[in-house]
């Protein structure tokens, strides 16, 4: 008679140390696990519920500004440093980890409209409506204290509305009545660029193709300039005004434009006749926009008092951040480690948020990381199941935002119905070609 027995060596089934995890024997044959999918669905449902339960994105508020915060800049090499400029001319250097002011001064006599950090040590620039640009160095010591005297001051003919520094060279660009290119060692602009615009609102250097500059004008234009030829490359005219621009750090030709019509438009500078993507969901003008360092995510700040986070490839926001006391958001930034979002608003506070609302801060061991990665994969696998999709999309939003969203949806649907009715009752020879959604905001392109 033959008897089959299970035989296992003692070394395989016993622990070497008392702190080790017990070894479990598992047979991964699918035929032995008929309820595997049901178990995975339950785990995915629990994972998405736990994620929403622990979604607490707010980290802290950095208070110190008396007026609103209208300009911010991050240090390209130090994760911890942030520079902010207020409406009363107050400049502050913050430590994000300690959530306190490291250095501050009243740097201008009017509202600070732009700040920009650059690679030469710890220096940064600020521009204001008082027609001055100043270079500051908080690390300079005078009698054991940080200096509050500017290293250099440049005076312009008109008020400045924005500033951007070149990635490696000692030049920077300012916007106002025209785009002026300045050298650190010259008192006057070395170049002046303009293409028939009364006022230029913002200017941004491309950090990859460093000779390209993008600007937005008060006449609803976005103009690209090339410093090598000192000539404009393209002029794009939109239906409404653009408030801010951000270049994709990974894809040199792509940028996004925050518009007054509540949307953010993504463009490819090689093909400007249509938007590559339209990011919707805001119910008021979008005042600021920034890319994550990976180029995969976008953060926007709006006049409707909310911050929204988008996947750069999708059209609707994946998350919305708001607080009771936060007012109109005029500047937003992604930190260089891709983990946090910073916002500056009208109420004088700089706020620090987690980029992933339910992400645990601090160190995680291997088992916890493996469990979280497994949960993420399960949520992706069952993302289209109605119950999981409903829980994953649910957000508590202020009543004003909810009401405005509903009203906006009714208006958009009514406009679509009207367009369809007009097409139905128009003779075929008089019918106009349908305009794609991504071409509707574009009035014209000049080269």
ChimeraX attribute file (.defattr): number of C-alpha atoms within 10 A of each C-alpha:
attribute: neighborCount
match mode: 1-to-1
recipient: residues
	/A:1	2
	/A:2	4
	/A:3	4
	/A:4	5
	/A:5	6
	/A:6	4
	/A:7	6
	/A:8	8
	/A:9	7
	/A:10	8
	/A:11	8
	/A:12	11
	/A:13	12
	/A:14	13
	/A:15	13
	/A:16	11
	/A:17	7
	/A:18	8
	/A:19	7
	/A:20	9
	/A:21	10
	/A:22	11
	/A:23	10
	/A:24	8
	/A:25	8
	/A:26	6
	/A:27	8
	/A:28	8
	/A:29	8
	/A:30	9
	/A:31	8
	/A:32	9
	/A:33	11
	/A:34	10
	/A:35	10
	/A:36	11
	/A:37	10
	/A:38	10
	/A:39	12
	/A:40	16
	/A:41	17
	/A:42	11
	/A:43	16
	/A:44	23
	/A:45	23
	/A:46	14
	/A:47	19
	/A:48	19
	/A:49	15
	/A:50	12
	/A:51	17
	/A:52	16
	/A:53	10
	/A:54	12
	/A:55	15
	/A:56	16
	/A:57	19
	/A:58	17
	/A:59	15
	/A:60	15
	/A:61	18
	/A:62	18
	/A:63	14
	/A:64	15
	/A:65	21
	/A:66	15
	/A:67	18
	/A:68	23
	/A:69	30
	/A:70	25
	/A:71	27
	/A:72	28
	/A:73	24
	/A:74	24
	/A:75	20
	/A:76	15
	/A:77	12
	/A:78	12
	/A:79	14
	/A:80	15
	/A:81	19
	/A:82	23
	/A:83	23
	/A:84	25
	/A:85	31
	/A:86	30
	/A:87	23
	/A:88	18
	/A:89	25
	/A:90	23
	/A:91	26
	/A:92	22
	/A:93	20
	/A:94	21
	/A:95	17
	/A:96	20
	/A:97	9
	/A:98	10
	/A:99	17
	/A:100	15
	/A:101	17
	/A:102	15
	/A:103	17
	/A:104	20
	/A:105	14
	/A:106	14
	/A:107	25
	/A:108	23
	/A:109	15
	/A:110	19
	/A:111	23
	/A:112	30
	/A:113	25
	/A:114	27
	/A:115	26
	/A:116	23
	/A:117	24
	/A:118	23
	/A:119	16
	/A:120	10
	/A:121	11
	/A:122	17
	/A:123	17
	/A:124	22
	/A:125	24
	/A:126	30
	/A:127	33
	/A:128	25
	/A:129	21
	/A:130	19
	/A:131	18
	/A:132	21
	/A:133	26
	/A:134	19
	/A:135	19
	/A:136	22
	/A:137	18
	/A:138	21
	/A:139	13
	/A:140	16
	/A:141	11
	/A:142	10
	/A:143	7
	/A:144	7
	/A:145	11
	/A:146	15
	/A:147	18
	/A:148	18
	/A:149	16
	/A:150	14
	/A:151	15
	/A:152	14
	/A:153	16
	/A:154	16
	/A:155	16
	/A:156	16
	/A:157	10
	/A:158	14
	/A:159	20
	/A:160	30
	/A:161	22
	/A:162	27
	/A:163	27
	/A:164	26
	/A:165	26
	/A:166	21
	/A:167	19
	/A:168	11
	/A:169	13
	/A:170	14
	/A:171	18
	/A:172	21
	/A:173	23
	/A:174	29
	/A:175	29
	/A:176	24
	/A:177	19
	/A:178	21
	/A:179	26
	/A:180	21
	/A:181	20
	/A:182	20
	/A:183	15
	/A:184	15
	/A:185	9
	/A:186	10
	/A:187	13
	/A:188	14
	/A:189	19
	/A:190	11
	/A:191	13
	/A:192	14
	/A:193	18
	/A:194	18
	/A:195	13
	/A:196	9
	/A:197	16
	/A:198	13
	/A:199	18
	/A:200	25
	/A:201	25
	/A:202	27
	/A:203	29
	/A:204	24
	/A:205	24
	/A:206	23
	/A:207	18
	/A:208	15
	/A:209	14
	/A:210	16
	/A:211	16
	/A:212	20
	/A:213	23
	/A:214	23
	/A:215	25
	/A:216	27
	/A:217	25
	/A:218	16
	/A:219	18
	/A:220	20
	/A:221	23
	/A:222	23
	/A:223	24
	/A:224	22
	/A:225	22
	/A:226	17
	/A:227	15
	/A:228	8
	/A:229	9
	/A:230	13
	/A:231	13
	/A:232	19
	/A:233	16
	/A:234	19
	/A:235	20
	/A:236	20
	/A:237	22
	/A:238	19
	/A:239	16
	/A:240	17
	/A:241	21
	/A:242	30
	/A:243	23
	/A:244	26
	/A:245	26
	/A:246	21
	/A:247	25
	/A:248	24
	/A:249	19
	/A:250	15
	/A:251	13
	/A:252	16
	/A:253	17
	/A:254	19
	/A:255	21
	/A:256	25
	/A:257	25
	/A:258	26
	/A:259	25
	/A:260	20
	/A:261	17
	/A:262	19
	/A:263	23
	/A:264	30
	/A:265	21
	/A:266	25
	/A:267	20
	/A:268	17
	/A:269	16
	/A:270	9
	/A:271	13
	/A:272	18
	/A:273	18
	/A:274	20
	/A:275	19
	/A:276	17
	/A:277	18
	/A:278	19
	/A:279	23
	/A:280	17
	/A:281	17
	/A:282	26
	/A:283	23
	/A:284	19
	/A:285	20
	/A:286	28
	/A:287	26
	/A:288	29
	/A:289	28
	/A:290	26
	/A:291	26
	/A:292	23
	/A:293	17
	/A:294	14
	/A:295	17
	/A:296	14
	/A:297	20
	/A:298	25
	/A:299	25
	/A:300	31
	/A:301	29
	/A:302	28
	/A:303	21
	/A:304	20
	/A:305	23
	/A:306	25
	/A:307	28
	/A:308	20
	/A:309	22
	/A:310	21
	/A:311	16
	/A:312	21
	/A:313	14
	/A:314	13
	/A:315	16
	/A:316	16
	/A:317	20
	/A:318	15
	/A:319	18
	/A:320	19
	/A:321	19
	/A:322	17
	/A:323	12
	/A:324	7
	/A:325	8
	/A:326	18
	/A:327	20
	/A:328	19
	/A:329	26
	/A:330	25
	/A:331	27
	/A:332	27
	/A:333	24
	/A:334	25
	/A:335	26
	/A:336	18
	/A:337	10
	/A:338	16
	/A:339	15
	/A:340	19
	/A:341	25
	/A:342	25
	/A:343	27
	/A:344	30
	/A:345	26
	/A:346	21
	/A:347	17
	/A:348	21
	/A:349	23
	/A:350	27
	/A:351	20
	/A:352	22
	/A:353	20
	/A:354	23
	/A:355	21
	/A:356	17
	/A:357	19
	/A:358	15
	/A:359	15
	/A:360	12
	/A:361	9
	/A:362	5
	/A:363	8
	/A:364	10
	/A:365	7
	/A:366	8
	/A:367	9
	/A:368	11
	/A:369	12
	/A:370	12
	/A:371	10
	/A:372	13
	/A:373	12
	/A:374	15
	/A:375	20
	/A:376	14
	/A:377	12
	/A:378	19
	/A:379	23
	/A:380	11
	/A:381	13
	/A:382	16
	/A:383	17
	/A:384	11
	/A:385	12
	/A:386	10
	/A:387	11
	/A:388	19
	/A:389	15
	/A:390	12
	/A:391	14
	/A:392	18
	/A:393	11
	/A:394	10
	/A:395	13
	/A:396	9
	/A:397	13
	/A:398	13
	/A:399	9
	/A:400	11
	/A:401	17
	/A:402	13
	/A:403	12
	/A:404	15
	/A:405	16
	/A:406	12
	/A:407	12
	/A:408	14
	/A:409	12
	/A:410	12
	/A:411	12
	/A:412	11
	/A:413	11
	/A:414	12
	/A:415	12
	/A:416	12
	/A:417	12
	/A:418	12
	/A:419	12
	/A:420	11
	/A:421	11
	/A:422	12
	/A:423	15
	/A:424	11
	/A:425	9
	/A:426	11
	/A:427	9
	/A:428	9
	/A:429	6
	/A:430	8
	/A:431	12
	/A:432	9
	/A:433	6
	/A:434	9
	/A:435	8
	/A:436	9
	/A:437	12
	/A:438	15
	/A:439	15
	/A:440	13
	/A:441	17
	/A:442	18
	/A:443	14
	/A:444	15
	/A:445	17
	/A:446	12
	/A:447	9
